[in-house]
């Protein structure tokens, strides 16, 4: 048996003016400990994922949880950051601590408060995740980066607006069943497909419905050693965990292909000794709809340039051969940067434990979680399997 997730918590994502990051850290940590049935005193290490980058004044958040849970005092703590994959960086930091034997139980917390700044300033902060020497001036912030990727893909393979609208509509429809989602509204294909006053173009061919939300939120989970996992009420095992990074500048890569993501999927499936047909579902990083389309190709669900077929043929719907983002994804659930990777692992664990409520995929045993930082620069892939 491998290291496993044995408990978790997920706060609602949204816009919470009065809620501070310290409050979210404390609440998510307490709820994860309760869910795992653990006393805080047994936690050996705390791994906090938060991007910040100027969203809030308080930095150095790794020991903040002690204020609310003094039993955690003197545990080792660390803050992790890796752009939009910050949450997964914290998860993998905890995995390393457990696998090395330094921790029997590790607490992971992902948190971000983004709405303390005006939207324009949020965009400026996020654009720091691009290659500043070449991309800092791209209009539209990080949406502009992905707008450039989408336009390059359209120029090479033709207009993909139908596919992007179908992805957006799918994820918003799925998000209707997610009680933690920031945007629980089924917009439908026609609204997502057609530009309008409420759905204008934002960058290149990307409209507002192609872009994830600016959200506040937190999620937490507990990772236990193999021996400790055997004592747990539930155990969601890491069958594989892969992190592969690529060039930061888009100018050094083919923008129409997520090569690092493809390598992560190839290695992860090999390590897990399984293939896509063995997966019940995938939670993948749809910061923009073009990202999900390219991730279909990266995971091997479609050939290069043919990602549209996966959504237009219904393969990735909740009823399809491989449901993608049954939680609603970042598109509906929201994208509080530091919380996102943790949230994705929590959503997958809930499904595999049969605790996903109205989101539940029947008989889910194995799942994939793909979280990336930047434009497929930091690529994290987890293959999770229910053991207990």
C-alpha positions in Angstrom: 0.0 0.0 0.0 1.2 3.5 -0.8 0.7 6.9 1.0 -3.0 7.8 1.0 -5.4 10.6 1.5 -7.4 9.7 4.6 -9.4 12.8 5.2 -10.3 16.2 3.7 -12.4 19.3 3.7 -13.5 21.8 1.1 -14.9 25.3 1.8 -17.3 26.9 -0.6 -15.5 28.9 -3.3 -16.7 32.4 -4.1 -16.3 36.1 -3.3 -16.0 36.6 0.4 -15.2 40.1 1.4 -15.2 39.5 5.1 -13.3 36.2 5.2 -9.6 36.4 5.7 -7.0 33.7 4.6 -6.3 32.9 8.2 -9.9 32.1 8.8 -10.1 29.9 5.8 -6.9 28.1 6.8 -8.2 27.4 10.3 -11.6 26.2 9.2 -10.4 23.9 6.4 -7.7 22.4 8.7 -10.2 21.7 11.5 -12.7 20.1 9.2 -10.1 17.9 7.6 -8.9 16.6 10.9 -12.4 15.9 12.0 -13.1 14.1 8.7 -10.0 11.9 9.2 -10.9 11.2 12.8 -7.5 12.5 14.0 -6.3 14.7 16.9 -4.2 17.6 15.7 -1.4 16.5 18.0 -0.5 13.6 15.7 0.2 15.8 12.7 4.0 15.9 12.0 4.1 18.5 9.2 1.9 21.2 7.7 2.2 22.1 4.0 0.4 25.3 3.0 -0.1 26.2 -0.7 -0.7 29.9 -1.4 0.3 32.0 -4.4 -0.4 35.4 -3.0 1.8 37.5 -5.3 0.3 40.6 -3.9 -3.3 39.6 -3.4 -3.1 40.2 0.4 -0.5 41.9 2.7 0.0 38.9 5.0 2.7 36.7 3.7 4.7 33.8 5.4 1.4 31.9 6.1 2.9 28.5 7.0 2.4 28.7 10.8 -0.8 30.7 10.8 -2.8 27.6 11.5 -1.2 27.4 15.0 -3.3 30.4 16.1 -6.5 28.4 15.8 -5.2 24.9 16.5 -2.4 25.3 19.1 -2.0 21.5 19.3 -0.2 21.8 15.9 2.5 24.1 17.4 6.0 22.7 16.8 5.0 20.7 13.8 7.3 21.4 10.8 5.6 23.8 8.4 6.3 25.0 4.9 4.7 27.3 2.4 4.7 26.1 -1.2 4.2 28.1 -4.4 4.2 27.0 -8.1 1.9 29.4 -9.9 -1.5 27.8 -10.6 -0.2 24.4 -9.5 0.6 25.7 -6.0 -2.0 23.4 -4.4 -0.5 20.3 -6.0 3.0 21.5 -5.0 1.8 21.5 -1.4 0.3 18.0 -1.9 3.5 16.7 -3.3 5.6 18.3 -0.6 3.5 16.4 1.9 3.9 13.2 -0.1 7.7 13.7 0.0 7.6 14.1 3.8 5.5 11.0 4.3 7.5 8.8 1.8 10.8 9.9 3.4 9.6 8.8 6.8 9.8 12.3 8.3 6.0 12.4 8.7 3.4 9.8 9.6 0.6 12.3 9.1 0.9 15.4 6.9 -1.7 18.2 6.7 -2.1 20.0 3.4 -3.9 23.3 3.1 -4.5 25.2 -0.1 -5.8 28.8 0.3 -6.2 32.0 -1.7 -8.0 35.2 -1.3 -8.1 37.0 -4.7 -11.0 39.4 -4.5 -9.3 41.9 -2.2 -8.0 43.6 -5.4 -9.9 45.1 -8.4 -10.1 42.7 -11.3 -7.5 44.6 -13.3 -5.0 44.3 -10.5 -5.8 40.6 -10.1 -4.9 40.2 -13.8 -1.6 42.0 -13.3 -0.7 39.7 -10.4 -1.5 36.6 -12.4 0.5 37.8 -15.4 3.6 37.4 -13.2 3.2 33.7 -14.0 4.2 34.3 -17.6 7.7 34.9 -18.9 8.0 38.6 -18.0 10.7 39.5 -20.5 8.5 38.6 -23.4 4.9 38.2 -22.2 4.4 40.9 -19.5 3.0 43.2 -22.1 0.4 40.8 -23.7 -2.9 42.6 -23.5 -5.6 41.0 -21.4 -3.4 39.6 -18.6 -3.1 35.8 -18.3 -6.3 35.5 -20.4 -4.3 37.2 -23.1 -1.6 34.5 -22.9 -4.3 31.8 -23.4 -6.0 33.9 -26.0 -2.7 33.7 -27.9 -2.6 30.0 -27.5 -6.2 29.6 -28.7 -5.6 31.8 -31.8 -2.5 29.8 -32.7 -4.6 26.6 -32.4 -7.5 28.0 -34.4 -5.0 29.2 -37.1 -3.5 25.7 -37.4 -6.6 23.5 -37.0 -9.6 25.7 -37.8 -12.2 27.5 -35.7 -12.8 25.5 -32.5 -15.5 27.8 -31.0 -18.1 25.0 -30.9 -15.8 22.8 -28.9 -14.9 25.5 -26.5 -18.5 26.5 -25.9 -19.4 22.8 -25.4 -16.6 22.5 -22.8 -17.8 25.6 -21.0 -21.4 24.4 -21.1 -20.5 20.9 -19.8 -18.5 22.2 -16.9 -21.2 24.7 -15.8 -23.8 22.0 -16.1 -21.6 19.7 -13.9 -21.1 22.5 -11.4 -24.8 22.7 -10.7 -24.4 19.5 -8.6 -21.3 20.8 -6.7 -22.3 22.6 -3.4 -18.8 24.1 -3.2 -18.8 25.8 -6.7 -18.5 29.5 -7.1 -20.9 29.6 -10.1 -23.7 27.1 -9.9 -25.5 28.1 -13.1 -26.2 26.1 -16.3 -25.6 28.6 -19.1 -26.2 26.2 -21.9 -24.3 25.9 -25.2 -26.0 28.8 -27.1 -25.1 31.4 -24.5 -21.5 30.1 -24.3 -21.2 29.9 -28.1 -22.4 33.3 -29.0 -20.8 36.6 -28.1 -23.1 39.0 -26.3 -23.1 42.0 -24.0 -23.0 39.5 -21.1 -20.5 37.2 -22.8 -18.0 39.5 -24.7 -14.7 38.5 -26.2 -12.0 38.8 -23.6 -8.8 37.8 -25.5 -8.4 36.5 -29.0 -11.2 34.0 -29.6 -11.9 33.5 -25.9 -15.1 34.9 -24.4 -16.0 35.4 -20.8 -17.5 32.0 -20.6 -14.1 30.5 -21.7 -12.4 31.9 -18.6 -12.3 30.6 -15.0 -13.5 32.8 -12.2 -11.6 35.0 -9.8 -12.4 33.2 -6.5 -11.6 33.0 -2.8 -11.4 29.7 -1.1 -9.6 26.9 0.7 -9.4 23.1 0.8 -7.4 20.8 3.0 -6.5 17.1 3.1 -4.4 14.7 5.2 -1.9 12.3 3.8 -0.9 9.3 5.9 1.9 6.7 5.6 1.0 3.3 4.3 1.0 1.8 7.8 -1.2 4.6 9.2 -3.5 4.4 6.2 -4.4 0.8 7.1 -5.9 2.2 10.4 -8.0 4.9 8.6 -11.7 4.8 7.9 -11.0 5.6 4.3 -7.8 5.6 2.2 -7.4 7.0 -1.3 -4.0 5.8 -2.5 -1.5 7.6 -4.8 -1.0 5.0 -7.4 1.2 7.5 -9.3 2.4 11.0 -8.7 4.4 12.8 -11.5 5.6 16.4 -11.8 7.2 17.5 -15.0 8.2 21.1 -16.0 8.6 22.7 -19.3 10.1 26.0 -20.7 8.5 29.1 -19.3 8.6 31.2 -22.5 5.9 30.3 -25.0 8.4 31.3 -27.7 10.5 28.2 -26.9 7.5 25.8 -27.4 4.8 24.9 -29.8 1.8 26.8 -28.2 -0.7 24.4 -29.8 0.6 21.4 -27.8 1.1 20.9 -24.0 4.2 18.8 -24.3 5.0 18.7 -20.6 1.5 17.7 -19.8 1.7 14.9 -22.4 4.9 13.6 -20.8 3.3 13.7 -17.4 0.4 11.7 -18.5 2.6 9.1 -20.3 4.8 8.6 -17.3 1.9 8.7 -14.8 -0.1 6.0 -16.6 3.1 3.9 -16.9 3.9 4.2 -13.2 0.3 3.4 -12.3 0.3 0.4 -14.7 -3.0 1.5 -16.2 -4.5 3.3 -19.2 -7.2 5.8 -19.8 -9.8 3.1 -20.0 -9.1 2.2 -16.4 -10.0 5.7 -15.2 -13.6 6.4 -14.0 -13.1 10.2 -14.5 -10.5 13.0 -14.6 -10.3 16.3 -12.8 -8.2 18.5 -15.1 -7.1 22.1 -15.2 -9.6 24.1 -17.2 -8.4 27.6 -16.3 -9.5 28.4 -19.9 -11.6 26.2 -22.1 -8.7 26.0 -24.6 -6.6 24.4 -21.8 -9.1 21.6 -21.4 -9.2 21.0 -25.1 -5.4 20.7 -25.3 -5.4 18.5 -22.2 -7.6 16.0 -24.0 -4.8 15.6 -26.5 -2.1 15.6 -23.9 -3.7 12.7 -22.0 -4.2 10.7 -25.2 -7.9 11.0 -25.4 -7.6 12.5 -28.9 -5.0 12.9 -31.6 -3.2 16.2 -31.9 -5.5 18.8 -33.5 -8.6 16.5 -32.9 -9.4 17.5 -29.3 -12.8 18.9 -30.3 -14.0 15.4 -31.1 -13.8 14.3 -27.5 -16.3 16.9 -26.4 -18.5 17.1 -29.5 -18.9 13.3 -29.5 -19.8 13.3 -25.9 -16.8 11.4 -24.7 -16.0 13.8 -21.8 -19.5 14.4 -20.6 -20.6 13.0 -17.2 -22.4 10.2 -19.1 -19.5 9.7 -21.6 -16.7 7.2 -21.8 -14.4 9.3 -19.7 -16.1 12.1 -17.7 -13.9 15.2 -17.4 -14.4 17.6 -14.5 -17.5 16.1 -13.0 -17.0 18.8 -10.2 -17.5 21.5 -12.8 -13.8 22.2 -13.0 -12.2 25.5 -12.4 -14.7 27.0 -14.9 -17.6 26.5 -12.5 -16.0 25.7 -9.2 -13.7 28.6 -9.3 -9.9 29.0 -9.3 -8.5 30.4 -6.0 -4.9 29.8 -7.1 -3.4 28.2 -4.0 -6.5 26.1 -3.3 -7.0 24.7 -6.7 -4.7 21.7 -6.7 -5.8 20.7 -3.3 -9.4 21.1 -4.3 -8.9 18.9 -7.3 -7.4 16.1 -5.2 -10.3 16.5 -2.7 -12.9 16.3 -5.4 -11.3 13.1 -6.8 -11.0 11.6 -3.3 -14.7 12.3 -2.6 -15.7 10.5 -5.7 -13.5 7.5 -5.1 -14.8 7.3 -1.5 -18.4 7.4 -2.7 -18.9 10.7 -0.8 -19.5 13.0 -3.7 -23.3 13.4 -3.3 -25.0 14.6 -6.5 -21.7 14.8 -8.3 -21.0 11.1 -7.8 -19.8 9.0 -10.7 -21.0 5.4 -10.2 -18.5 2.7 -9.2 -15.5 5.1 -9.4 -12.3 3.2 -8.4 -9.5 5.0 -10.2 -9.2 8.6 -11.2 -6.7 11.1 -12.7 -6.0 14.6 -11.4 -4.1 17.0 -13.6 -3.1 20.5 -12.3 -0.7 22.8 -14.1 1.1 26.1 -13.3 1.4 28.7 -16.0 0.7 27.6 -19.6 1.5 23.9 -19.0 4.9 24.8 -17.4 4.5 23.0 -14.1 2.6 19.8 -14.8 1.3 17.6 -11.9 -0.5 14.3 -12.5 -1.8 12.1 -9.8 -3.5 8.7 -10.4 -5.6 7.9 -7.3 -7.2 4.6 -6.3 -9.6 3.7 -3.6 -8.1 1.2 -1.2 -10.4 1.5 1.8 
